[in-house]
Amino acid sequence: MANPVSIPTTVELIEDLRRIYADNAEIPLEKVTMDADLAADLGIDSLTQGELMILAFERYGISDKSSRIQPTSYPTISELADLIQRLLGEENGGKNS
């Protein structure tokens, strides 16, 4: 089992997710705001949203959780950050504590 990853602050996590999405979807960073709708505002289709979510989950050591998450249920970076923090809290507070 991988070592638990420390839970980043909300600001750190949002900035990291913005960079992941901007770099991999080739969207200017300034357009990837915490509340921009990934599909409607940024034009990221559901398949790409799934791929980007997996990249983010891998970054934080929770890729095993990706199969039970519907990417389009988290349409903004802010909502995705909340999900990742919750999952990291479960990982760190559950088996790894």
BELMO-V924827 format. One record per backbone hydrogen bond with DSSP energy under -1.0 kcal/mol. NH is the residue of the N-H (numbers start at 1). CO is the residue of the C=O. Records with the same first field share a line. If there is no record, write none. Layout:
NH->CO + CO
This chain:
13->9
14->10
15->11
16->12
17->13
18->14
19->15
20->16
21->17
22->18
23->19
24->20
25->21
27->22
31->28
33->31
38->75
41->37
42->37
43->39
44->38
49->45
50->46
51->47
52->48
53->49
54->50
55->51
56->52
57->53
58->54
59->55
60->56
61->58
62->57
65->62
66->63
68->65
69->66
73->70
74->71
78->34
80->76
81->77
82->78
83->79
84->80
85->81
86->82
87->83
88->84
89->85
90->86
91->87
92->88
93->89
94->90
96->91
97->94
